[in-house]
Amino acid sequence: MITRPFSRDRMQLPRQIFYSWRTLAIPALLLAPWGCQEQPRVSEYVVAPDANMTSGSTSGGSNADATPARTLAAAIYRPDATWFFKLMGNPEAVAGQQKNFETLLGSLGVDGKSGELAWKLPEGWTETKGQGLRFATLKPPGEPGLEVAVNRFEGVAGSLLANVNRWRGELGLADLKEDELKPVVTERKVGDLTVQAVDLAGTRKPRQAMAGMPGATPPMARARPTGNAAAAISGARDAAGKLSYKLPPGWRESEKKVMFAARVIEVASAPGVRVTLSPLKPEGNSVPDNVNRWRSQMGLAPEEAGALEKGLAKIKLESGAEEALLVDITGKGPMGGEQRLLGAIIRRADALWFVKLTGEPTEVAGVREGFDNLVRSLKFE
């Protein structure tokens, strides 16, 4: 049976995330368009716990409670969205479904009308629609503790290295470096899709505070250094309502939701470019750490903290009260092509603000002036 294709609007990634082990509350800032006087509203969603994962990262606690676990996971990067498929559980149970999991991945295709992924369920499997962060749940027969979690995220949801390291962290495994990634990833072409899969074995702890979402921790939530999820929420809730700015001509606010971003902006003349404005609590979130996180996402080696920050250019905001540190990085994008990132970091007492623009280098060059003007116009009431 081939499942019906899913509509894009069935799942949009909320901007801020907070976790508990029983449920996962997702505050999403619903921000009014520029010029509207309405204050941001906060909505909350509740997602059922993942049968695959009653625990998250295996760090902390006693090793005596750790049990063997195995993860089969795959990432599919598309221009408009990133998809994740993950099966995690007892090694023997996962081994019994490995062939079916590979068959599922081999059935992936793109619906001609909606442009979304569709797939064929292995014999006897069932599918339920997802809620909140979960796009769909696929369950094999006779295995109540197993399920394949399917998640869809707008745009690029972290680099492949970051996502593999996040899955490894759930099993208590050490992070890989960029040059260590290729040997552990199996890449296959399924039609026009590129499926990048991993097979990981480690341990996990039961009933431990979840480090992530159903089926997968959020892309880049684990990739060090990022600041914890609660810090990101607090920063957004407290600081997002204080932000205002002037959009350059042809720039517009988007309804798309990006993790930890309070605002998302698109540029009409550069459809491949996306701009996000994200606040984090200043505690535990340093400028060099976050710049090196961006560098890691683009396949670049980290730089020494002191030299990195000292080398950043600065511009004054029009308000005259603050300045922004500017970042300009060119490296490898998650789809394998060249990517350029423009960043601006504003340090405030209540939040560390990040303005991030990414896209193909030629497009980015064409909107550089608009980016600088946007940053200069930022005001914090």
N, C-alpha and C positions, 0 to 999 in steps of 0.2 A: 504494500500500500504506500503510495506516495503522498506525503503530507501536503496540505495546501500551503502555498507560500505565505509568509507572514508579512503583514503590512508594517512599514517602517515606523508608523506612529504608535505601534503597540508597545514599544519600549524605548524610552528616552532615558539616558543616564542622568540621575539627579546630580546636582552640583556639589552637595556636601554629604558626608556619610558618617554615621556613628554606629558602633557595633555593640551588641551584647551576645552572649552565646545562645540564648533562646530565640531571640528575634533580632532583626537588623532594622533599626529605624533610620530612615533616609530623609533628612531635611533637604528640601529643594527650594532655593530662593526663586520665587516667581517675580521677576523684576519688571516694573513698568517700563515702557519705551522712553527714550530720552525726551525730556520736556514734560512728561506727565508728573503730577505732584503726588500721586499715590505712593505710599510707602511700601517697601517690599513685604510680601507675605511669606510665611513659612508653612509648608505643607509637610505632613509626615506620612510615611507608608510603612507597612510592616510586612516582612517577608518571612515565610516559614523557614526553619532551620534545614540545612542540607543533610539528607540521609547519608551522603558520602562522607560528611565531614562534621562530626560533633566537636571537633577541635580544629584549631588553626595551626599556627606555627608551633613547633615543638620546643621552642625556647622557654626556659623558666620551669619551675616545678621539679618534681622528682622524676628521675629517669626510670624508676621502678614501675611507673604507670604506663610507660611507652609501649605501644604494640606495633608489630610490623605492618607496613602499609605500602601500597603500590599505586602509582598514578599513571594513567594513560591520558595524555592531553594533546590538543592540537590548536594551532592558531591559524586563522585565515585572514590575511590583510587585504582589504579591498579599498578602492579610492574613497568610498563614502562611509565605510564602517569596518570595524574589526570584530571578528567572531571567534569565540572560544568554545571548544568541546572538551569536557573533562570527566573522566571516570576515575574515582578514587575509592579504595577500600582494602579489605583483606587480600593479600597477595594471591591466594588460591582462587578466591572468588573472581578477582579481576582477570586472572589467567584464563578462567573458564569463559570469559566474555571478550577476550582479546580479539579473536577472529571476527566476532560480530561488530566490535568497535571499528576495526579496520574496514569491514564491509560498509558500515555506515558512512565513514569518511569517503570511501570510494564511490558512494552514491550521490555525493553532493553535486548540486548544479545551481544554476541561476535561473529564476523564473523570468520568462520573456516579458511579462507584463509589469510586474512590480519591481523587478531588478533585485529582489531579495533572494537569499539562499533557500533552497528546498532540498529534501532528502527522502530516501526510501528507508523505512524502518526494517530492521532485521525481523525475521519471522517470529511472531509471538510477542514482540515488544509493544509497549503502549506509550502514548505521548499525551502530555497535558500542557496546556498553555501556561506560560510563566506569569509571574506578577512582580512588580517592582523591577529589581535588577535582573531577575531570571527571565530569559526569553522563552525557554521551553525546557521541559523535563522529560527525558526518555528513559523508560524502565524496562529491563529484561524480565522475562517471566521466572518465577521461582527464586528470585533473589531480592527479598524485601530491603536489604541493606545497601543495594547498589542502584545507582542511577547515573545517567549522563546528563550533566548540567550544560545547557547551551546558553551562552550570554552574547549579546550584541551591543556594541558600543559605537556611538557616532564617531566618525573620523578615525584617527590613529590612536589606539589605546596602548601606549607604551611600546618600547622596542621589544624585539623578540628576546634579547638577552634579559631585559628586565622581567618579562613574563616568565621565562624559564626559571630565573632565580627566585621568583615569587612562588612558583610551584615547588621548587626544591626546598624553600624555606618551610613550607607546610609539612615537609617530611624530615625536617631537622638536618638538611644537607647544606653544605657551605655554598656560597655564591660562586658562580663561574666568572672568569674573565672573558673578554671578547674573543681572544684567541683560543679559548677552550670550548667555545659554544658549538662550532661546526661538528665535531665528532659525536655529540649527543643528540643532534637533531636529524631526523629523517625527513627529507623533503620529497614530495611527489606532486606531479601534475594530475589534476582531475578536471578534464576539460580545460577551461580557461583559468581555473582556480589553482593557486599554489597552496598546498596544505603542508604546514611545518609541524611535525609531531615529535613528542618525546615519550620515553618510557622510563619512569623513575621509581626507585625503591628506597625506602627509609623507614622511619618510625613516626608515630603521632601519639598524642596524649588524649585520653577521653575527657570529656566534660571540662575542657579548658576554654578560657575566653577566646572567642573566635578572632582571628586576625584578619578575617576577610569576609567576602560575600558568599552567598550560596553558590557552590560550584567553582568559585574562584575568588581569591582575594582581589581587590581592585587593582587593575594595572597601575603600576608605579607606586602603589600604597606601601609596598614592602621595599622597593628598590631604594637602598640607602644612598644619600640621606634625603629624607623628605619631610620629616616632622610627622607626628602621629595624627591619626584621623580626627581624634577629639580636638586637637589643636587647630586643625583646619576648619572644623565646624565652628568653633568658638570665634576664630578670626573672621569668618564670613558673616556669622550672625551679628557680631558686634560692630564690624567695620563696613560691611557692604552698603548699608543704608546711608553712610556718610560720604559716599563717593559720587562725584559728578564730573562731567567732561564734555568736550565739544567734539562731535564726529566730523572728520574731514568730508568734503563732498564725495558722494558715491559710497561712503561707508555706512553700514546700518547694523543695528543690533539684531542678533539672530535668536530664534526660539530654540535652537539646539542646545542641549545640555552637555557639558563637559565636566568631568570629575574635578571637584574642588574649585571650579571657576564660578565667580559671582556674575560675570558678564561674558558673553561670547559675541564677537563682532565679525562681520563678513565684509568683503570689499567687492563691489560690483565689477570693477575692471580686472580683478585678479581672483577668479573663482576658486583657485587652488590654495589661496591664502586664508588662514584663520588666525584670529586674534583672541586671546583670552586674558581676562583680568582676574587674578586670584589673590585672596588674602590668607595669610597664615599667621598664627600667633607668633610673636617674636621669640618666645622661649623655645630653645632647641632647634631653631631654624636659622642658620647662618647664611650669609650671602655666598661665600665660597662653596659651601656644601651644595647649595641649590644650583649654582653655575656648573659645578662638576657633575651634578646629576644630569643636567642638560647635555653636557659634553659626552657623558656615558651613553645617553640615548642615541647620540649621533656617531657612536663608534670611536670617540676620541678619548685619549688618556686624560686622567685628572691632572690638574695643575696644583702646585703648592699654594696653600691658602693665602699666605701673606702676599706673595707676588701676584697672585690672581686678582685679588681685590685692589691692590695698588695700581694695577694696569688698566682698570676699567675707566672709561671716559665718563664724564658727568655733564648733566644739563640741569639748568634751573627750571623749576616749574613757574608758570606765569603768576601763581599766587605769591611767589617770592619767599614763601616760608620753608620750602623743602627743595631737595634736589633728587635726581634720579641717577642711578648707576646704569650705564648702558652696556649691553652684551651683544656681540655680533659673532656668530659661530657658523661655519660651513662644514658639513660632514655628510655622513650617510644617513638617508632616511630609512624608515622601516620597510618600505617597498623596494629598497636596494638602490634607488637612484640618489642623486645628490640633493641635499636639502640645506636650506639656510634658515637660521633662527636669529631673530632680533629680540632682545629682551631688555626690559627696564625694571629696576628694583628700587622701591621707595621704602625707606625705613622710617617707621612711625612708632610711637610708644605703644599703640594698641594693636598694631598689625604690621607684618612685613608684606608689602604689596608686590606682586609680580605681573608685569604686562609682557605677554609672550606672543610673538608673531612667527609663524612657520610657513614654509612653502618652497616651491622650486626657486632656485637662485635668481633666475631672470625676472620672475614675477615679484619676488621680494624686493629686488632692486628698484622696480617701478613704483613701489609704495613706501619706500624708505622715508621720504619727506613727510608723507601723511602719518606714518608711525611716530616720528619725532614730534609732530604737531599735536597728535593725540596725547602723548606723554606730557608735553608741556602744559596742556590744558587741564590736567587732572587737579581736582580740588577735593579736599577732605573737610567736610563741615564739622 
